[in-house]
Amino acid sequence: MEVRPNQTVDNSPTTPQQHQRHAAAASSKQPVSTTNAVDTTSVSQRLQKELMALMMCGGDLGVSAFPEGESIFTWIGTIEGGKGTMYEGLSYKLSLHFTSEYPFKPPQVKFETMCFHPNVDQFGNICLDILQDKWSSAYDCRSILLSIQSLLGGLLAHPY
């Protein structure tokens, strides 16, 4: 029995240019990843569910939010100052920006209405642990807005 070398294998050395062409050709044959599209779809579905839940009971709690324009990823929220707080009777507008990493990363939430509070800077950025290092995917838009409302009520109207 005679063993012959495989005729289809080319063992000749390749130049760097040939290697790049082969790598480019191989990568062009790879299937296009649809992970980002799938992620965006699942985030959109979750945000739609959160919107429906917020519409059902959020207004009763003094919080509301709706998508701004056509994008489900940008919302405008409203928080009413809590009863018995120095913010009672006031209404605050917030912007909420969700990324394709939501709910694994928190949304960017910012006061659009000037709010005088130690945890809100001059640009409307909010210092709240659940919007930073204490974020959990268990939080939703309603719980975010209620937490911000609670943050505003954390200061006593008459501390002494």
C-alpha positions as CSV (number, residue, x, y, z in Angstrom):
1,M,0.0,0.0,0.0
2,E,1.4,3.3,-1.1
3,V,0.9,6.5,0.9
4,R,0.6,9.6,-1.1
5,P,0.6,13.2,0.2
6,N,-2.7,14.9,0.2
7,Q,-2.9,16.9,-3.0
8,T,-5.4,19.5,-1.6
9,V,-3.1,20.7,1.1
10,D,-0.7,23.5,0.2
11,N,2.2,23.5,2.6
12,S,4.1,26.2,0.8
13,P,5.0,29.3,2.8
14,T,2.6,32.2,2.5
15,T,3.4,35.9,2.5
16,P,1.8,38.2,5.0
17,Q,-0.3,39.7,2.3
18,Q,-1.6,36.3,1.3
19,H,-2.3,35.5,4.9
20,Q,-4.3,38.7,5.3
21,R,-6.3,38.0,2.2
22,H,-7.1,34.5,3.4
23,A,-8.1,35.8,6.9
24,A,-10.3,38.5,5.3
25,A,-12.0,36.0,3.0
26,A,-12.6,33.6,5.9
27,S,-14.0,36.4,8.1
28,S,-16.3,37.5,5.3
29,K,-17.9,34.1,5.2
30,Q,-18.7,34.2,9.0
31,P,-22.4,34.8,9.8
32,V,-23.3,38.3,10.8
33,S,-23.9,38.6,14.5
34,T,-27.5,39.6,15.3
35,T,-26.8,39.8,19.1
36,N,-27.2,43.5,19.2
37,A,-30.5,43.4,17.3
38,V,-31.8,40.7,19.6
39,D,-30.7,42.7,22.7
40,T,-32.4,45.8,21.4
41,T,-35.6,43.9,20.9
42,S,-35.6,42.3,24.3
43,V,-34.9,45.7,25.9
44,S,-37.7,47.3,23.9
45,Q,-40.1,44.6,25.1
46,R,-39.1,45.1,28.7
47,L,-39.5,48.8,28.4
48,Q,-42.9,48.4,26.9
49,K,-44.0,46.2,29.8
50,E,-42.6,48.7,32.3
51,L,-44.5,51.5,30.5
52,M,-47.8,49.6,30.7
53,A,-47.2,48.8,34.5
54,L,-46.4,52.5,35.2
55,M,-49.4,53.7,33.3
56,M,-51.6,51.3,35.3
57,C,-50.5,52.5,38.8
58,G,-47.7,55.1,38.7
59,G,-50.0,58.2,38.6
60,D,-51.6,57.2,41.8
61,L,-48.1,57.3,43.4
62,G,-47.2,60.7,42.1
63,V,-44.8,59.4,39.4
64,S,-45.2,59.0,35.7
65,A,-43.1,58.6,32.6
66,F,-43.6,58.2,28.9
67,P,-41.3,57.7,25.9
68,E,-40.2,60.9,24.3
69,G,-41.0,60.9,20.6
70,E,-40.6,57.6,18.7
71,S,-37.8,56.1,20.7
72,I,-38.6,53.7,23.5
73,F,-35.1,54.3,24.9
74,T,-35.7,57.9,25.9
75,W,-38.4,58.8,28.4
76,I,-39.6,61.9,30.1
77,G,-40.7,61.4,33.7
78,T,-42.5,63.4,36.2
79,I,-42.3,63.3,40.0
80,E,-44.6,65.0,42.4
81,G,-43.1,66.2,45.7
82,G,-44.2,63.9,48.6
83,K,-46.9,65.0,51.1
84,G,-45.4,66.5,54.2
85,T,-42.1,67.3,52.6
86,M,-40.6,70.6,51.6
87,Y,-41.2,69.5,48.0
88,E,-45.0,69.0,48.5
89,G,-47.0,70.7,45.7
90,L,-43.9,70.8,43.4
91,S,-43.6,68.8,40.2
92,Y,-40.3,67.8,38.6
93,K,-39.5,66.7,35.1
94,L,-36.8,64.1,34.5
95,S,-35.1,62.6,31.5
96,L,-34.4,58.8,31.4
97,H,-32.1,57.3,28.8
98,F,-31.9,53.6,28.5
99,T,-29.1,51.8,26.7
100,S,-29.1,48.4,25.0
101,E,-27.5,47.1,28.2
102,Y,-30.6,47.8,30.2
103,P,-31.6,46.2,32.6
104,F,-28.1,45.0,33.4
105,K,-26.9,48.6,33.5
106,P,-28.9,51.5,35.0
107,P,-30.5,54.2,32.8
108,Q,-29.1,57.7,32.9
109,V,-31.6,59.7,34.9
110,K,-31.4,63.5,35.2
111,F,-33.6,66.3,36.5
112,E,-34.7,68.6,33.7
113,T,-36.4,70.9,36.2
114,M,-34.1,72.7,38.6
115,C,-34.1,70.8,41.9
116,F,-32.5,72.1,45.0
117,H,-31.3,69.1,46.9
118,P,-27.9,68.0,48.2
119,N,-28.0,64.8,46.0
120,V,-28.7,66.8,42.8
121,D,-26.0,68.8,41.2
122,Q,-26.4,72.0,39.2
123,F,-26.8,70.0,35.9
124,G,-29.6,67.8,37.2
125,N,-27.4,64.7,37.8
126,I,-28.7,62.6,40.7
127,C,-26.5,61.0,43.3
128,L,-28.5,57.9,44.2
129,D,-26.8,54.5,44.9
130,I,-29.4,52.5,42.9
131,L,-28.4,54.5,39.8
132,Q,-24.8,53.6,40.3
133,D,-23.0,50.8,42.2
134,K,-26.2,49.4,43.9
135,W,-28.0,48.9,40.6
136,S,-29.9,45.6,40.2
137,S,-31.8,44.3,37.1
138,A,-34.7,43.8,39.5
139,Y,-35.3,47.6,39.4
140,D,-37.7,49.0,36.9
141,C,-38.7,52.5,35.8
142,R,-41.4,52.7,38.5
143,S,-39.0,51.8,41.3
144,I,-36.4,54.3,40.0
145,L,-38.9,57.1,40.0
146,L,-40.3,56.2,43.4
147,S,-36.7,56.0,44.8
148,I,-36.0,59.5,43.5
149,Q,-39.3,60.7,45.0
150,S,-38.3,59.1,48.3
151,L,-34.9,60.8,48.1
152,L,-36.6,64.1,47.9
153,G,-38.7,63.3,50.9
154,G,-35.6,62.2,52.9
155,L,-35.0,65.8,54.0
156,L,-37.3,67.0,56.8
157,A,-39.3,70.1,56.1
158,H,-38.6,71.2,59.6
159,P,-35.4,69.5,60.8
160,Y,-35.4,71.2,64.2
